[in-house]
Amino acid sequence: MAAMELQQMRYVLAVAETRNFTRAAEQCFVVQSALSHQVRKLEEEIGTALFARSSRRVEVTPAGEAFLPWARSSLEAAARAAAEATAAAGVISGPLTVGLIPTVTALDVPGMLQQVRQEHPQVTVKLRVGASDELISAVREGEIDLAVLGLPEGIIPEGVDHRVLADEALVAAVPETHPYADRTSIDLAELAEEPFADFAAGSPGRAQSDRAFRAAGLVRRVHFEAPTAELIGALVTAGLAVALLPAPFTPARGARTLAVHGGPRRTEFLIWNSFQPSPAASAALRLLPAQTSPADGPRS
């Protein structure tokens, strides 16, 4: 049986991620010759090649693809073991992975991380941005410790522990030259005739608006799909479309915002998995807000 070392696994994962031995060595802060030697040594111990190498490219072999998830699990288990040991000694350490939707408004993420850092300086934080459904799955599977997500009003994340952070109304963003730009509010039915920019069809970010129009018996036209609120806002300021967004993510210039009667609302959740949380996750949860933010915006 191969006497694998954790460092060898780190090197293999770095090569698999970068597809390049030079960049992997830089990422691991080691000279390339040492990294290459350790990867080759591990392959000899296992008895099969993990990478197919040429002068121009590096590809993971089928054996390598089978090896990678177990290497990740081993490194995570080692980090967890060290964190549990230090926690037993009264010191919180180890990795904390936090998932975020791109449009977080209910939590001051830098402030939260600053507090974690001050209270527990040996905790290392990794941030991961994704869609709400992806984050729910990752927390459920133990890939992420905590996540902040946004779901249409009335939808509860399943299979994870959760805490409501805020309930908020989306606002309409229209170009500053739009006929509606001088107004402060608008009915959803009036917006239905406008060309829209929104997130991709089927995404949780898009579902909030789709559900509101469907519930009102209205059909709208989404002419532009974009992956981020910033790009959606840019389409609005260019005069190409209107959009429904959380108020803090509407364009600061070139657009106007209007409250929407009968418009979409979303609930921001903090989610986690209470099954054997890491010491870092438990410590972070104790620092995060426990109360729900008050609802805002018109419901009529």
C-alpha positions in Angstrom: 0.0 0.0 0.0 1.3 3.5 -0.9 2.5 5.5 2.0 0.9 8.7 0.8 1.6 12.1 2.5 -0.8 14.9 2.8 1.6 17.3 1.0 1.7 14.9 -2.0 -2.1 15.1 -2.1 -2.0 18.9 -2.0 0.4 18.9 -4.9 -1.7 16.6 -6.9 -4.8 18.7 -6.3 -2.9 21.9 -7.3 -1.7 20.3 -10.6 -5.3 19.1 -11.3 -6.6 22.6 -10.7 -4.0 24.5 -12.7 -3.3 21.9 -15.4 0.3 23.1 -15.1 3.2 22.0 -12.9 4.8 25.4 -12.9 1.7 27.2 -11.8 0.9 24.4 -9.3 4.4 24.9 -7.7 3.8 28.6 -7.4 0.5 28.1 -5.8 2.1 25.7 -3.3 5.1 27.9 -2.7 7.6 25.2 -3.7 10.0 24.8 -6.5 8.7 22.9 -9.5 11.3 20.2 -9.4 10.3 19.3 -5.8 6.6 19.3 -6.6 7.2 17.2 -9.8 9.3 14.7 -7.8 6.7 14.2 -5.1 3.9 13.7 -7.7 6.0 11.2 -9.6 6.9 9.4 -6.4 3.2 9.1 -5.4 2.3 7.8 -8.8 5.1 5.2 -8.5 3.8 4.2 -5.0 0.2 3.9 -6.3 1.3 2.1 -9.5 -0.5 4.2 -12.0 -0.2 7.7 -13.6 -2.4 10.4 -12.3 -1.6 12.8 -15.1 -0.9 12.5 -18.8 2.0 14.9 -19.6 3.2 16.5 -22.8 5.5 19.4 -23.5 2.5 21.7 -23.8 -0.3 20.3 -21.6 -1.2 18.3 -18.6 -4.4 16.3 -18.3 -5.8 14.2 -15.5 -6.0 10.5 -16.3 -9.1 8.4 -15.4 -7.1 7.1 -12.4 -6.4 10.7 -11.4 -10.1 11.6 -11.6 -10.8 8.7 -9.3 -8.1 9.8 -6.9 -9.0 13.5 -6.6 -12.2 13.3 -4.6 -10.6 11.0 -2.0 -7.6 13.2 -1.8 -9.8 16.2 -1.1 -11.7 14.2 1.5 -8.5 13.2 3.2 -7.2 16.7 3.4 -10.5 18.0 4.7 -10.5 15.2 7.3 -7.0 16.1 8.4 -7.9 19.7 8.7 -11.0 18.8 10.7 -9.0 16.6 13.0 -6.5 19.4 13.8 -9.4 21.8 14.3 -11.1 19.5 16.7 -7.9 19.0 18.7 -7.3 22.7 19.0 -10.9 23.3 20.0 -10.6 20.8 22.7 -7.7 22.8 24.0 -9.8 26.0 23.9 -8.5 27.4 20.6 -10.8 27.7 17.6 -9.0 27.1 14.3 -9.3 25.4 10.9 -11.2 26.4 7.7 -14.5 28.1 7.5 -16.2 28.0 4.1 -18.9 30.6 3.5 -21.2 30.5 0.5 -22.8 33.7 -0.8 -25.3 34.7 -3.4 -24.0 37.7 -5.5 -26.7 40.0 -4.1 -26.4 39.7 -0.3 -28.0 42.7 1.4 -29.0 41.4 4.9 -25.6 40.6 6.2 -22.5 42.8 6.4 -20.1 40.1 5.2 -16.8 42.0 5.6 -17.9 43.0 9.1 -18.9 39.5 10.0 -15.5 38.1 8.8 -13.7 40.9 10.7 -15.4 39.8 13.9 -14.6 36.1 13.2 -11.0 37.1 12.6 -10.8 39.2 15.8 -12.4 36.5 18.0 -10.6 33.5 16.3 -7.5 34.6 14.5 -6.5 31.0 13.6 -9.6 30.4 11.5 -9.0 30.6 7.8 -12.0 31.7 5.6 -12.9 30.6 2.1 -15.7 32.5 0.2 -17.7 30.8 -2.5 -20.2 32.6 -4.6 -23.1 30.7 -6.3 -26.8 30.5 -6.9 -29.1 29.7 -4.0 -29.9 26.1 -5.1 -26.2 25.4 -5.5 -25.4 26.7 -2.0 -28.2 24.7 -0.4 -26.9 21.5 -2.0 -23.3 22.3 -1.0 -24.3 23.0 2.7 -26.4 19.8 2.7 -23.4 17.8 1.4 -21.0 19.4 3.9 -18.9 21.2 1.2 -19.8 24.6 2.7 -20.2 25.5 6.4 -22.5 28.5 6.2 -24.3 30.2 3.4 -26.5 33.3 2.7 -29.1 32.8 0.0 -32.2 34.5 -1.3 -35.4 32.7 -2.2 -38.9 33.8 -3.4 -41.2 34.7 -0.6 -42.8 31.6 1.0 -40.1 29.2 -0.1 -38.1 27.5 2.7 -34.6 25.8 2.1 -35.0 22.1 2.5 -32.5 19.7 4.2 -30.6 22.3 6.0 -30.9 24.4 9.2 -31.9 27.9 8.5 -32.5 31.4 10.0 -34.3 34.2 8.3 -32.1 37.3 7.9 -34.5 39.6 6.0 -37.6 39.8 4.0 -37.4 42.5 1.3 -39.2 43.8 -1.7 -37.5 44.1 -5.0 -37.7 47.5 -6.7 -38.0 48.4 -10.4 -34.9 50.0 -12.0 -35.7 52.0 -15.2 -33.4 54.2 -17.3 -33.3 57.8 -16.2 -34.8 58.7 -19.6 -37.7 56.4 -19.3 -41.3 57.8 -19.1 -41.7 56.2 -15.7 -38.5 57.7 -14.3 -40.2 60.6 -12.5 -42.5 58.4 -10.6 -41.9 56.9 -7.1 -44.0 53.8 -7.5 -45.6 51.6 -10.2 -48.0 48.7 -10.5 -46.6 45.4 -11.7 -49.1 45.3 -14.5 -47.6 48.5 -15.9 -44.2 47.0 -16.0 -45.3 43.9 -17.8 -45.3 45.6 -21.2 -41.6 46.7 -20.8 -38.6 44.8 -22.1 -36.8 43.2 -19.1 -33.2 42.3 -18.2 -33.0 39.5 -15.6 -31.1 36.5 -14.4 -31.1 33.2 -16.4 -34.3 31.3 -16.7 -34.7 28.7 -14.0 -32.3 30.4 -11.6 -33.5 31.3 -8.0 -32.8 34.9 -8.7 -35.1 34.9 -11.7 -37.8 32.8 -9.9 -38.7 35.7 -7.6 -39.9 37.9 -10.5 -41.3 35.1 -12.6 -43.5 33.9 -9.7 -44.8 37.5 -9.1 -45.9 37.9 -12.7 -47.4 34.5 -12.9 -49.3 35.0 -9.6 -50.7 38.2 -11.1 -51.7 36.5 -14.4 -49.3 38.6 -16.3 -46.8 37.8 -19.0 -43.6 39.8 -19.5 -40.8 39.7 -22.0 -37.2 39.1 -20.9 -35.1 40.3 -23.7 -31.7 40.1 -21.9 -30.4 37.4 -19.5 -27.2 38.2 -17.5 -25.4 36.4 -14.7 -24.9 39.3 -12.3 -26.9 42.2 -10.9 -24.2 44.6 -12.1 -24.6 43.5 -15.7 -28.4 43.7 -15.5 -28.0 47.2 -14.1 -25.7 48.1 -17.0 -28.4 47.1 -19.4 -30.8 49.3 -17.6 -28.5 52.4 -17.7 -27.9 51.7 -21.4 -31.6 52.2 -22.0 -32.2 48.7 -23.2 -34.4 47.3 -20.5 -36.0 47.6 -17.1 -35.3 45.3 -14.2 -36.4 44.1 -10.8 -33.5 44.1 -8.3 -32.8 44.4 -4.6 -32.5 48.1 -3.9 -28.8 48.2 -3.0 -27.9 46.6 -6.3 -29.7 49.1 -8.6 -27.5 51.4 -10.6 -26.3 54.4 -8.8 -26.2 56.5 -12.0 -28.2 56.5 -15.2 -31.3 54.9 -13.6 -34.2 55.5 -11.3 -35.8 53.2 -8.8 -39.5 52.7 -8.2 -41.4 50.8 -5.5 -43.6 48.1 -7.2 -47.1 47.4 -6.0 -47.7 43.7 -6.1 -44.1 43.1 -7.0 -41.8 40.3 -6.1 -40.3 39.8 -2.6 -37.5 37.6 -1.5 -36.3 36.2 1.8 -32.7 36.1 2.7 -31.7 33.1 4.8 -28.6 32.0 6.7 -28.3 28.3 6.3 -26.0 25.6 7.8 -25.9 21.9 8.6 -26.1 21.1 12.3 -24.8 17.6 11.8 -21.3 17.7 13.3 -20.5 21.3 12.4 -16.8 22.2 12.5 -15.5 24.3 15.5 -15.1 27.2 13.2 -18.7 26.9 11.9 -20.1 26.7 15.4 -18.0 29.8 16.5 -19.2 31.8 13.4 -22.8 30.9 14.1 -22.6 32.3 17.6 -21.4 35.6 16.1 -24.1 36.0 13.5 -27.4 37.8 14.0 -30.2 35.7 15.4 -33.1 38.1 14.7 -35.1 38.6 11.5 -34.8 42.0 9.8 -38.2 43.8 9.5 -40.1 43.5 6.3 -39.9 46.5 3.9 -41.7 47.8 0.9 -45.4 47.8 -0.1 -47.3 44.5 -0.2 -50.4 45.9 -1.9 
